[in-house]
Amino acid sequence: MPSKPRPPGLSRVEDCVRWARRRIEGEVLRPGMRLPSVRALARQRGVSPFTVVEAYERLVADGYLEARRGSGFYVRERAVAAPASEPPVGSVIDLDWLMQNMLESGAAQGPGLGVLPASWLDGAQLGAAIRALGREGRWLDSGKPHGYGPLRSLLQQRLAELDILAQPDQIVLTTGVAHALNLVLAALVKPGDAVLTLDPCWFGALGIVAAHGARVVGIACGADGPDLAELERRMAQERPRLMVLSTAARNPTGLSLPESIVVRILALAARHDVTVFEDDVYADLCGSRVTRAAALDRLDRVVYAGSFSKTLAANVRVGYLAANAELARKLTNAKILTGFTTPELNERLVHKLLAERRYDKHVEGLRERLAGQRELAKRMFAAEGVEILGDPADGMFLWANMRADTNRLAVRCREQGILIAPGSLFTAQQAPSTWMRFNVTAQVDKRMRDLLFA
């Protein structure tokens, strides 16, 4: 058998050694696993058995393998290098740090999480719906470009309840708000363009905008809304293509924008030809009557985005966007080119829950439960003399001034298995901050309270 091609200057033995080392170091071959027999690898690599024996013996000498008489060669358990010392706080606490810790199973507690507790979600209801879909035999259906039609029709009705009037062909299903924002950025924004956000802002939006090569320009936003004079000045100076905006139960503050402020933001956007991306991922957790930008604008220059991942389950990746008909077609084409279609099985699942009216009862219970937890959290901060921005009435977050560097507080808490979300992550500059986002569903025991308010 002719030998396999190998890099110039590499002997047959060295080629076999490299073949094995790559698989061991890449954990394709793990400790305790048996390597191919000498004859099997010789046939596979097109070399003589003597070549393989010499390669295996070198790997034994280097500590990669151990030979077991009469059995063959096995991957040896190797000593794990000690972890490097922890880098300075400023380089530890960044978007990657928070995302990795939020998704890590060991960080399942703490006020820094961005989701509702699993115990609050209706797993039994989801399981029953999934089993029903399985009996209907809908596992193999492919998705549609805009998404599952019956779900888009239901979303048309739900959007109308918010005074957002859209035809089904103006609604495009996504895997979530992040997916929707990626599509809008790909369609409208070029590298180097400016994108406006309110400051503080959802860290995910900041990361997504930066990943597209755009420049994030933050506009300071207090309890009463953004600095409108600063907003107008920045629009004139930066000539942004897009503004990312949340009107209801904003992440990270939990505050909603007054209608008068939204009207003025839209007037400035029209004057400076800026498209507005309205992130309303917490819409169903908002019990107050909040006027959405998309309702006032009638989807002229506003792209409205929502999702069911916060209220059903993080793994049910079904979201949607609504836009004017021309832009909706453009975004649908971008969706097809970047990821084909969205999973119809998930879309059918959400449709079933909405159509059977179980979902509305579920979110009503979530809003009531959040209201109770929110008041408890406010009282806790008041007792500790800690300032809360404004008086949030919806959603799951409060924005708290901890009177200390929350980057350092995050490191101290994480060492005790508790996750917090420091304020630095919610601004474009990521400068150290005394503020932090607090998830009101967190169960704060004495140990956690001592850490937070030391």
N, C-alpha and C positions, 0 to 999 in steps of 0.2 A: 504494500500500500504506500503511495507517495506521502511524504511528510506534509503536515499542515504548513502554510506560509507563516514565517516568523519574521520579526523585525531584523533588518540587516545588522550584523555584528553580534547577534545573540545566538549562543550555541543551543543545541537541542535540549541539553540538560537545563540550561538557564531558562529556556522557554517553558519547560514543564514546571520548574520552580516558581516562575512568575505566575503561571496559570493557577497553581494551588494557593499561592500567597494572596492573590487578588480575591479569591473566593473566601478565604479565611478572614482576611481583613475587612471584606465587605459583608461578612456574616451570612454569606450564602451557605458556607460550611461552618457549623457552630461546634463548640467544644463537645466532645463525645461522639461526634458523627464520624462514620467510617468513610474513608476515601475510596475511589474506585480501585479495584484490584490492579496489580502491576500489569497483567495482560490486558485488562479492559482499557486502562488508560493508554497503554501502548497502541492498541488498535485505534482508539479515539484520536490520538495525537499523531498517528502515523509514524511512530518511532519504535526503536527496539525495546524489549523489556529491560535490558541492561541500562538504557537511558533513564527509564522511569525509576528503577531501583536507586540509581545514583541521585536523582532529584529528590526522592523521598528521604534518602539518608541525609542529604543536606538540610532538608526541612526539619528532620529530627534534631540535628545538631544545632539548628537555629532556634529550637524551642517551639516550633509550630506544630509538630506531629510527635506522636509516640508510637513505637512499634509494639504490637502484641503478637507474641509467637503463635503461629498457627491460625491467626485471625485476620491480620492485616495492619494497616496504618490508620490511626485515628487522630482527630484534631485534639490538641492538648489544651487544657484549661490554662490560660495565660493570666498573669498578674495584671490587674487593672491599675492604670496610672492614677495617682492621687489627683483629685481635681485641682485646677489652678486656683490660687487665692482669689477671692472675690475682688473684682475691679472696683474703682471708686464709685460712690453712689451715683454721681452724675451720669456715668456711662452704663450703670445697671438699669436704672429706671427709665425705660423707653417703651415705645409701642410694642415692640417684640416681647419685652419682659411681661407686660400685662397680658397680652394675648396668649402667650405660652402658659402663664400661670392660671388664667381663666379656664383654659381648656384642659389643664392637667388634672387628673382625677384626684390627686392629693390636695388640691386647693379648693375643696368643695364647700368651704365655709368662709364667711367674711363679708363685710359690707361693700367690697370692691367688685363683686360679681355683677354681671349685667343682665341677668335673667331671673325669672321667678323660680322659687324652689320647685323641684320635681314633685314634691308632695302636694303642691297647689294645683298641679295640672291633672287633667282627667284621663289617666292612662287606660282605665277600663273602657271609657267611651271610644278612645282611639282604637283600642284593640278590637272592639266589637265591629267598628266600621271597617277596619282592615280585613277582618274575617269575612264580612259580608261582601266586600269587593272581590275577595278570592273566590267565593262561591259563584259570583257573576262571571268569572273567567275573564277579567279585564287586565291580566298581568302582561299580555304581550302587545297591547295596543301601542302604536307609536304616537309621539306628541305632534301637535300642530304648530305652525309658525307663530301665531298669536297666543297659543295656549288653548286649553280645553274650553270649547265654546259655551257649554252650559254654565261653567263657573264664571266666565266673563259676563254672561247675562245677569247672573246673580250679583256680581260686583257692580254692574251698572245701577242696579236698584239700591245697593248699599251706599254707593257714592252719592246718589240723589238725596239720601237722607242727610248728607252733609252739604247739600246744595251744590254739589259738583256734578254737572250734567255732561255725560259722555256716552257716545254710542259704543257698542261692543267692539267695533273695529278701531276705536281709539284706546282700548285697553289691551296691554301686552303683559302676559304672565311672565314672571321671572322667578329666580330662586331666592329672592329677598331684596331688601333695599340696597345692599352693597352691589348686587348684580345690576340693579336698575341704574345706580350711579355710574358704574363702570360703562354701561352702554351709552349713557348720555355724554360722558366725558369722551369716549371714543368717537362719537358722532359730531361733537361740537367744539371740543377743546384741543388745541395743538400744544406740543411741548413749548414751555416758556410763557404761555398765556397765563393771565391772572385769574384766579377763582376766589371769590369772596366767601367768607364764612363769618358767623357770629362767634365772638370769643367770650366765654369758652364754648367749645363745639365738640360733638361726638368725635372721639379720636379715630374711629374707623374712617370717617370722611376725610380727615386730614391725611391719613396714610394712603387712601385710595387716590386722592388728588395728587399727592407727591409721587406716587408710583407711575402716574401718567406723564410725569415731567412738567406738570403745571406748577405755578407759584401760588401758595396759599397766602391770602391777605386777610388777616383777622380784624374784625370791627368790634371794639369793646361793647359788651352788652351787659347792662345791669338789671336790677329787678324790674324796671319799667320799660326795658327794651334797649335796642342799640342806640348809639350816638348817631343820630341821623345826619348831622352836619358832617361828621367824619365819614359816614357812608357816602354822602354825595361827593365829598372831596376825593375819596378813593376811587369812586366810579369814574370821575373825570380824569384823574391822573393815570390810573392803571388800565383803563379801558377793558374791564374783565368780560369774558365770554359767558360766565356762569356765576350764579350765587347759590350756595347751599343754605337752605333755610328750614327751620322747624318752627311751626306755629303753636303746636299743642304739646304740653308735657315734655318740654325739650330735655334732651340728654346733653349735659349732666345736671342741669339745675332743677328740673321738674316744673319749671314755669312755662306759662303760655303767653303769647303775645297779644296785646289788646288789638281790637279790630282797627282802631285809628292808626296804630303803628304799621300794621300790615298794609293798609291803604297807601300810606306814604312810601313804604318800601317799594310797592308795585309801581307807584308813579315815577320814582327814581329809576327803576329798572326799565320802564318804558322809555323814559327820556334818554337813557344811555344805551338802549338796545341790549339789555342783559337778560339772558334766560334764567329763570329761577327753578331750582330743583327743590321741591318741597318734600322733606322726609317726614312722613307721618306714621312711623313704625309703631308708635304707642297710641294710635287712634282709639283702639278698642278698650284701652285702659283709662280713657279720658271720659269722665262723667259730666264735666262742665260743658257748656255750650261755647265752643271756640270757633271763630270764623276762619276758615282755611283760605290761604292765598289762592288756591285753585278755584274756589267758589267765586271769589271776587273777580278773578282774571278770566274766568270761563275757559280755562285751558288754552289761552292765546299764547302766552310766553311762559306759563308755568307748567312744569312736568311734575305730576303728583305721584308719590310712591308710597306703598304700604306693604305689610307683610303679616303672616300668621305665625311666624316662628316664635314670637314672644308669648303668645297666648295659648298655642297648642302644644308645641314641643320644638326644641331647637333643631331636631332632625327632620321635621316636616318643613322642608325648604320650599315654601310656596309664597311668593310675593307678587306684586303687580305694579305697573305704572300706567298712568293715563296722561295723554298728551293730545295736542291738536292732530288731526288726521294725517297731515303730511309728515310731521315728525314721528308719529307712531309707526308709519310705514318704514321710515328710515331706521328707527330703532329695532323694528322687527327684522329687517335685513341684517343689521349688525348682530343681533342675537343669533341668527342662523349661521352667520359666518364665523362667530367666535365660539359657539357651543351647540350648534344645530338647534334642537328644541329642548324645552324643559320637561321633566318627567311627568307624564300624564297620570301615572298611578297616584302620585302625591296630589295632583290637582283634582282627581276624582274623589280622593279622600276628603279634601277640604270642601268640595262641592256637596258631598253627602252630608257632612256635619252641618253645613249652612242650610241646606234644603230641608233637613229634618228639624231645624230650629233648636237643636241641642246647643249649638255654639253660643247663641245669644244669652241663654240662661247661664252658661258657663262663665262668660266674661262679666256678666252682671255680678256674679258671686265674687269674681276676682276684684272688681272695683270696690265692692263693699269691704272685702278683707284688706285691701290696700289702704282704704281710708282709715281703718282702725290702726293699722301698723304705722301709718304716717303720723297720726296724732301721738302715738307712743314715742316715736323717734323725736318728734319736735319737743315733747316734754323732757326727754332725756337730755337733749342738747341745751335746753333752757336751764335745767338744773345744774349743768356743768358750766354755764356761762358762755357757751359757744354760739357764735352768730350763724344764723341760717340766712341765705340770700332769699329775700322775699317771703312769700307765704304760699308755697306750692299746694295746689288742691287736687292734683291728678298725677298719674304715673307712679313710678316706683323709686324716684330719686330725690334726694335733697343735696344742696351744695353747701358744705359746712366749712367755716374758717377755723381750723384747728390750732391756730396761733403758733405753729411750729412748721418746720420744713417737712412736708408730707412725703418727699422722696425718702428721707431718713426714717420716717415713721413706717413707710411701706416695707423697708428692709427689715426693720425690727419686728414688725408684725409677721412678715413672711417666715422668719426664722421660727416662729411659734405656730406655723401652719395656718395663718390668717391672712387673707388677701384684702388689701385696700387699693383704691384707685386714686393716686395722687393727682393734684390739680395740674401739674406740669404736662401731663399727657393730653390735656384738653385744649391746649393752645398751640399755635403754629410754631412759636419759639421754643417750646418745651423748657422754659426757664423754671427753676425751683419755685414752688408756690406753697403758701400756707393752707390753701383750699384743698378739699377732696370731695369726690362724689360718694354719697352714702346711699346704699340700697336699703330701703326701709323694711324689707322682708328679712334682713339679717337678724338672727337671734343673738342678742348681745348679752352674754353672761358676765359674771364678775371679772373673770380673767381677761376677756376681750375689752371690757370697759376700762380696766386698769391699764392696758396697753395703749388704748386710744387716748386716754385723758391723763396720762402720767405727767 
